[in-house]
Amino acid sequence: VSAPFSMRRPPANFEELLPSGNFSVTQLTDVLTEIQGAHLLLILDEYDRCRSDDLRNKLAELIKNLTDTSAPVTLLVVGVSEDVDALLGKHPSIQRSLVAVHLPLMSDREIDRILLAGAEAAALTFGEDVRQRIVTLAKGLPYYAQLLALHAARSAVGRESREVEREDLAYAVARCVQEADRSLVETYNQGLGPDAKPVLADVLFAAAQARADEFGVFHPAELARTPVSPDGDTVPLAALQQPLSRLSDDEKGGILQRLVEPGGFRYRFRNQMMRQYVLMRQARRRGLI
Protein backbone atom coordinates (compact mmCIF):
# COMPACT_ATOMS: atom_id res chain seq x y z
CA VAL A 1 0.00 0.00 0.00
CA SER A 2 1.44 3.35 -0.98
CA ALA A 3 1.82 6.10 1.62
CA PRO A 4 2.18 9.29 -0.43
CA PHE A 5 2.07 11.64 2.55
CA SER A 6 4.89 9.83 4.36
CA MET A 7 7.09 10.15 1.28
CA ARG A 8 6.54 13.87 0.88
CA ARG A 9 9.73 15.88 1.35
CA PRO A 10 9.48 18.38 4.21
CA PRO A 11 9.95 22.01 3.13
CA ALA A 12 13.51 23.31 3.32
CA ASN A 13 12.32 26.74 4.46
CA PHE A 14 9.22 28.79 5.11
CA GLU A 15 9.32 30.35 1.64
CA GLU A 16 8.55 26.97 0.05
CA LEU A 17 5.21 26.92 1.87
CA LEU A 18 4.06 30.20 0.35
CA PRO A 19 2.08 30.41 -2.89
CA SER A 20 4.04 31.69 -5.86
CA GLY A 21 3.60 35.33 -6.83
CA ASN A 22 1.22 37.61 -4.94
CA PHE A 23 -1.11 35.98 -2.44
CA SER A 24 -4.00 37.08 -0.27
CA VAL A 25 -4.35 37.25 3.50
CA THR A 26 -6.65 34.21 3.34
CA GLN A 27 -4.05 32.19 1.46
CA LEU A 28 -1.35 33.13 3.96
CA THR A 29 -3.66 32.21 6.83
CA ASP A 30 -4.26 28.78 5.27
CA VAL A 31 -0.51 28.18 5.03
CA LEU A 32 0.15 29.24 8.62
CA THR A 33 -2.69 27.18 10.10
CA GLU A 34 -1.35 24.02 8.44
CA ILE A 35 2.00 24.22 10.22
CA GLN A 36 2.51 21.20 12.47
CA GLY A 37 5.14 20.27 15.02
CA ALA A 38 6.48 23.79 15.37
CA HIS A 39 5.58 27.27 16.57
CA LEU A 40 6.45 30.00 14.08
CA LEU A 41 7.71 33.44 15.13
CA LEU A 42 7.31 36.14 12.47
CA ILE A 43 9.13 39.43 13.18
CA LEU A 44 8.13 42.68 11.45
CA ASP A 45 10.88 45.15 12.28
CA GLU A 46 10.73 48.97 11.91
CA TYR A 47 6.97 48.74 11.34
CA ASP A 48 6.60 52.41 12.33
CA ARG A 49 8.01 53.22 8.88
CA CYS A 50 4.98 51.63 7.21
CA ARG A 51 2.92 54.34 5.49
CA SER A 52 0.45 52.06 3.69
CA ASP A 53 -3.06 51.92 5.18
CA ASP A 54 -3.76 48.93 2.95
CA LEU A 55 -0.84 47.00 4.48
CA ARG A 56 -1.92 47.95 8.00
CA ASN A 57 -5.46 46.73 7.29
CA LYS A 58 -4.17 43.46 5.86
CA LEU A 59 -1.94 42.87 8.88
CA ALA A 60 -4.92 43.46 11.17
CA GLU A 61 -6.93 40.96 9.12
CA LEU A 62 -4.11 38.43 9.38
CA ILE A 63 -3.88 38.85 13.16
CA LYS A 64 -7.64 38.30 13.50
CA ASN A 65 -7.54 35.23 11.25
CA LEU A 66 -4.64 33.68 13.15
CA THR A 67 -6.43 34.25 16.46
CA ASP A 68 -9.71 32.76 15.19
CA THR A 69 -7.95 29.65 13.85
CA SER A 70 -5.53 29.24 16.82
CA ALA A 71 -2.62 29.00 14.38
CA PRO A 72 0.76 28.14 15.94
CA VAL A 73 2.16 31.55 15.07
CA THR A 74 3.34 34.57 17.06
CA LEU A 75 3.67 37.92 15.30
CA LEU A 76 6.26 40.27 16.82
CA VAL A 77 5.73 43.79 15.49
CA VAL A 78 8.59 46.15 16.36
CA GLY A 79 8.39 49.91 15.97
CA VAL A 80 8.81 53.31 17.61
CA SER A 81 5.38 54.44 18.80
CA GLU A 82 3.56 55.70 21.87
CA ASP A 83 0.85 53.03 21.75
CA VAL A 84 -0.43 50.05 19.77
CA ASP A 85 -3.09 52.05 17.90
CA ALA A 86 -0.47 54.46 16.56
CA LEU A 87 1.65 51.55 15.37
CA LEU A 88 -0.98 49.17 13.95
CA GLY A 89 -3.97 51.45 13.44
CA LYS A 90 -7.26 51.37 15.31
CA HIS A 91 -8.73 47.89 14.86
CA PRO A 92 -10.96 47.03 17.86
CA SER A 93 -11.43 43.46 16.63
CA ILE A 94 -7.78 42.57 17.31
CA GLN A 95 -7.25 44.35 20.63
CA ARG A 96 -7.76 41.16 22.65
CA SER A 97 -5.05 39.46 20.62
CA LEU A 98 -2.36 42.04 21.30
CA VAL A 99 0.14 42.39 24.11
CA ALA A 100 2.05 45.70 24.18
CA VAL A 101 5.61 45.59 25.50
CA HIS A 102 7.10 49.04 26.10
CA LEU A 103 10.87 49.03 25.86
CA PRO A 104 12.88 51.62 27.80
CA LEU A 105 15.50 53.77 26.14
CA MET A 106 19.03 52.40 26.19
CA SER A 107 21.46 53.75 28.75
CA ASP A 108 24.39 55.96 27.77
CA ARG A 109 26.74 53.09 28.56
CA GLU A 110 24.84 50.74 26.23
CA ILE A 111 24.91 53.29 23.41
CA ASP A 112 28.65 53.77 23.92
CA ARG A 113 29.17 50.00 23.69
CA ILE A 114 27.42 50.00 20.31
CA LEU A 115 29.82 52.68 19.08
CA LEU A 116 32.88 50.84 20.37
CA ALA A 117 31.78 47.54 18.82
CA GLY A 118 31.09 49.19 15.46
CA ALA A 119 34.40 51.05 15.48
CA GLU A 120 36.28 47.83 16.20
CA ALA A 121 34.48 45.97 13.42
CA ALA A 122 35.27 48.77 10.94
CA ALA A 123 38.87 49.18 12.14
CA LEU A 124 38.21 52.84 12.96
CA THR A 125 38.82 54.93 16.04
CA PHE A 126 36.12 57.09 17.61
CA GLY A 127 37.68 59.44 20.16
CA GLU A 128 36.05 59.65 23.58
CA ASP A 129 34.86 63.22 22.90
CA VAL A 130 33.18 62.21 19.63
CA ARG A 131 31.57 59.15 21.21
CA GLN A 132 30.23 61.25 24.08
CA ARG A 133 28.70 63.75 21.69
CA ILE A 134 27.03 60.97 19.71
CA VAL A 135 25.68 59.51 22.97
CA THR A 136 24.30 62.94 23.88
CA LEU A 137 22.59 63.32 20.50
CA ALA A 138 21.23 59.77 20.39
CA LYS A 139 19.51 60.04 23.79
CA GLY A 140 19.03 56.31 24.18
CA LEU A 141 17.92 55.44 20.63
CA PRO A 142 20.36 53.01 18.97
CA TYR A 143 19.00 53.94 15.53
CA TYR A 144 20.42 57.46 15.75
CA ALA A 145 23.65 56.31 17.37
CA GLN A 146 24.27 53.93 14.48
CA LEU A 147 23.21 56.44 11.82
CA LEU A 148 25.43 59.21 13.19
CA ALA A 149 28.34 56.82 13.54
CA LEU A 150 27.84 55.54 9.98
CA HIS A 151 27.85 59.00 8.38
CA ALA A 152 30.74 60.17 10.55
CA ALA A 153 32.77 57.06 9.66
CA ARG A 154 32.13 57.57 5.95
CA SER A 155 33.28 61.17 6.28
CA ALA A 156 36.51 60.05 7.97
CA VAL A 157 37.16 57.40 5.34
CA GLY A 158 36.51 60.02 2.66
CA ARG A 159 39.32 62.06 4.22
CA GLU A 160 41.48 58.93 4.10
CA SER A 161 41.59 58.85 7.88
CA ARG A 162 40.96 55.97 10.27
CA GLU A 163 40.10 58.35 13.11
CA VAL A 164 36.62 59.89 13.36
CA GLU A 165 36.85 63.51 14.50
CA ARG A 166 34.54 66.42 15.32
CA GLU A 167 34.35 67.60 11.72
CA ASP A 168 33.12 64.15 10.71
CA LEU A 169 30.42 64.28 13.37
CA ALA A 170 29.34 67.74 12.14
CA TYR A 171 28.95 66.25 8.66
CA ALA A 172 26.94 63.33 10.08
CA VAL A 173 24.57 65.63 11.96
CA ALA A 174 23.97 67.71 8.82
CA ARG A 175 23.21 64.55 6.84
CA CYS A 176 20.76 63.28 9.46
CA VAL A 177 18.92 66.61 9.56
CA GLN A 178 18.81 66.76 5.77
CA GLU A 179 17.44 63.21 5.48
CA ALA A 180 15.00 63.40 8.41
CA ASP A 181 11.46 62.10 7.97
CA ARG A 182 9.19 64.78 6.51
CA SER A 183 6.72 64.43 9.37
CA LEU A 184 9.43 65.36 11.90
CA VAL A 185 10.43 68.44 9.91
CA GLU A 186 6.85 69.62 9.43
CA THR A 187 5.90 69.06 13.08
CA TYR A 188 9.01 70.90 14.26
CA ASN A 189 8.33 73.89 12.00
CA GLN A 190 4.65 73.97 12.94
CA GLY A 191 5.47 73.81 16.64
CA LEU A 192 7.77 76.83 16.51
CA GLY A 193 5.44 78.66 14.13
CA PRO A 194 6.23 81.35 11.53
CA ASP A 195 7.27 83.83 14.23
CA ALA A 196 9.85 81.34 15.64
CA LYS A 197 10.26 83.12 18.97
CA PRO A 198 13.65 82.35 20.54
CA VAL A 199 12.09 81.23 23.82
CA LEU A 200 10.15 78.47 22.05
CA ALA A 201 13.34 77.11 20.49
CA ASP A 202 15.07 77.39 23.88
CA VAL A 203 12.32 75.46 25.69
CA LEU A 204 12.17 72.83 22.95
CA PHE A 205 15.93 72.33 23.18
CA ALA A 206 15.75 72.14 26.97
CA ALA A 207 13.00 69.53 26.69
CA ALA A 208 15.17 67.45 24.37
CA GLN A 209 18.25 67.78 26.56
CA ALA A 210 16.64 67.59 30.01
CA ARG A 211 17.01 64.63 32.32
CA ALA A 212 14.15 62.19 31.73
CA ASP A 213 13.13 58.76 32.93
CA GLU A 214 13.76 55.55 30.99
CA PHE A 215 10.70 56.22 28.81
CA GLY A 216 11.58 59.83 27.99
CA VAL A 217 9.19 61.50 30.46
CA PHE A 218 10.44 64.67 32.17
CA HIS A 219 9.29 67.20 34.77
CA PRO A 220 9.14 70.92 33.87
CA ALA A 221 11.54 71.69 36.71
CA GLU A 222 14.23 69.75 34.84
CA LEU A 223 13.98 72.21 31.96
CA ALA A 224 14.84 75.11 34.26
CA ARG A 225 18.03 73.25 35.26
CA THR A 226 19.09 72.49 31.68
CA PRO A 227 21.56 74.85 29.97
CA VAL A 228 20.42 76.05 26.55
CA SER A 229 23.69 77.73 25.53
CA PRO A 230 27.40 76.97 25.77
CA ASP A 231 27.59 79.70 28.45
CA GLY A 232 25.21 77.76 30.70
CA ASP A 233 22.16 80.03 30.33
CA THR A 234 18.83 78.48 31.36
CA VAL A 235 15.14 79.31 30.94
CA PRO A 236 13.60 80.43 34.28
CA LEU A 237 10.88 78.15 35.62
CA ALA A 238 8.38 81.05 35.59
CA ALA A 239 8.92 81.51 31.84
CA LEU A 240 8.18 77.88 30.93
CA GLN A 241 4.40 77.71 31.30
CA GLN A 242 3.34 79.50 28.09
CA PRO A 243 5.92 77.83 25.79
CA LEU A 244 5.08 74.39 27.19
CA SER A 245 1.38 75.07 26.65
CA ARG A 246 2.00 76.05 23.03
CA LEU A 247 4.33 73.13 22.31
CA SER A 248 1.73 70.66 23.63
CA ASP A 249 -1.18 72.28 21.74
CA ASP A 250 -2.50 69.89 19.07
CA GLU A 251 -3.48 72.77 16.80
CA LYS A 252 0.12 74.00 16.81
CA GLY A 253 1.73 70.67 16.04
CA GLY A 254 1.60 69.04 19.45
CA ILE A 255 5.32 68.27 19.65
CA LEU A 256 4.99 67.53 23.37
CA GLN A 257 2.38 65.50 25.21
CA ARG A 258 1.28 66.67 28.65
CA LEU A 259 0.75 63.90 31.18
CA VAL A 260 -1.53 64.53 34.15
CA GLU A 261 -0.35 63.12 37.46
CA PRO A 262 -1.01 63.83 41.16
CA GLY A 263 0.48 67.19 42.05
CA GLY A 264 0.98 68.52 38.53
CA PHE A 265 2.12 67.63 35.04
CA ARG A 266 4.98 65.92 33.29
CA TYR A 267 5.78 65.89 29.61
CA ARG A 268 7.25 63.75 26.86
CA PHE A 269 7.72 64.03 23.12
CA ARG A 270 4.78 62.54 21.21
CA ASN A 271 7.23 61.11 18.72
CA GLN A 272 10.31 59.87 20.57
CA MET A 273 12.46 60.45 17.49
CA MET A 274 11.65 64.17 17.66
CA ARG A 275 13.90 64.52 20.70
CA GLN A 276 16.98 63.57 18.68
CA TYR A 277 15.87 65.66 15.70
CA VAL A 278 15.60 68.77 17.90
CA LEU A 279 19.09 68.25 19.26
CA MET A 280 20.60 67.73 15.82
CA ARG A 281 18.64 70.62 14.28
CA GLN A 282 19.99 72.99 16.94
CA ALA A 283 23.31 71.23 17.61
CA ARG A 284 25.68 73.75 16.08
CA ARG A 285 24.40 76.88 17.80
CA ARG A 286 24.00 75.06 21.12
CA GLY A 287 27.58 73.83 21.11
CA LEU A 288 26.80 70.11 20.80
CA ILE A 289 29.11 69.67 17.81
C-alpha positions, 0 to 999 in steps of 0.5 A, spaced: 500 500 500 502 506 498 503 512 503 504 518 499 504 523 505 509 519 508 514 520 502 513 527 501 519 531 502 518 536 508 519 544 506 527 546 506 524 553 508 518 557 510 518 560 503 517 553 500 510 553 503 508 560 500 504 560 494 508 563 488 507 570 486 502 575 490 497 571 495 492 574 499 491 574 507 486 568 506 491 564 502 497 566 507 492 564 513 491 557 510 498 556 510 500 558 517 494 554 520 497 548 516 504 548 520 505 542 524 510 540 530 512 547 530 511 554 533 512 559 528 515 566 530 514 572 524 518 578 526 516 585 522 521 590 524 521 597 523 513 597 522 513 604 524 516 606 517 509 603 514 505 608 510 500 604 507 493 603 510 492 597 505 498 594 508 496 595 516 489 593 514 491 586 511 496 585 517 490 586 522 486 581 518 491 576 518 492 577 526 484 576 527 484 570 522 490 567 526 487 568 532 480 565 530 484 559 527 488 558 533 494 557 528 501 556 531 504 563 530 506 569 534 507 575 530 512 580 533 511 587 530 517 592 532 516 599 531 517 606 535 510 608 537 507 611 543 501 606 543 499 600 539 493 604 535 499 608 533 503 603 530 498 598 527 492 602 526 485 602 530 482 595 529 478 594 535 477 586 533 484 585 534 485 588 541 484 582 545 489 578 541 495 584 542 500 584 548 504 591 548 511 591 550 514 598 552 521 598 551 525 603 555 531 607 552 538 604 552 542 607 557 548 611 555 553 606 557 549 601 552 549 606 546 557 607 547 558 600 547 554 599 540 559 605 538 565 601 540 563 595 537 562 598 530 568 602 530 572 595 532 568 591 526 570 597 521 577 598 524 576 605 525 577 609 532 572 614 535 575 618 540 572 619 547 569 626 545 566 624 539 563 618 542 560 622 548 557 627 543 554 621 539 551 619 545 548 625 547 545 626 541 542 619 540 539 620 547 538 612 548 535 610 541 540 606 537 537 607 531 540 614 531 547 612 534 548 607 528 546 612 523 550 618 526 556 613 527 555 611 519 555 617 516 561 620 521 565 614 519 564 615 511 566 622 512 573 620 515 574 614 510 573 620 505 578 624 508 582 617 508 583 617 515 581 611 520 580 616 526 573 619 526 573 627 528 569 632 530 568 635 523 566 628 521 560 628 526 558 635 524 557 632 517 553 626 520 549 631 523 547 635 517 546 629 513 541 626 518 537 633 519 537 633 511 534 626 510 529 626 516 522 624 515 518 629 513 513 628 518 518 630 523 520 636 519 513 639 518 511 638 526 518 641 528 516 647 524 509 647 525 510 647 533 515 653 533 510 657 528 512 662 523 514 667 528 519 662 531 520 666 537 527 664 541 524 662 547 520 656 544 526 654 540 530 654 547 524 650 551 524 645 545 531 644 546 531 644 553 525 639 553 530 634 548 536 635 553 533 635 560 534 629 564 528 624 563 526 617 565 527 611 561 521 612 557 523 619 555 518 623 560 520 629 564 518 634 569 518 641 567 523 643 573 528 639 569 527 644 563 529 650 568 536 646 570 538 644 563 543 649 559 540 652 553 547 655 551 554 653 551 555 659 556 550 655 561 544 660 560 537 656 562 530 658 561 527 660 568 521 656 571 516 662 571 517 663 563 516 655 561 508 655 562 506 658 556 511 655 551 510 648 554 502 650 553 504 652 546 508 646 544 503 641 547 497 644 543 494 639 538 493 645 533 500 647 533 503 641 532 503 638 538 510 636 539 509 635 546 504 631 550 502 633 557 501 627 562 496 629 568 499 626 574 497 627 582 500 634 584 501 637 577 504 635 570 509 631 566 511 631 559 514 627 553 515 628 546 509 625 542 514 622 537 520 619 541 524 620 534 523 628 535 527 629 541 533 627 537 531 631 531 531 637 535 538 636 538 541 635 531 537 641 528 539 645 533 546 642 535 551 647 532 548 653 535 547 650 542 555 647 542 553 640 541 558 639 535 
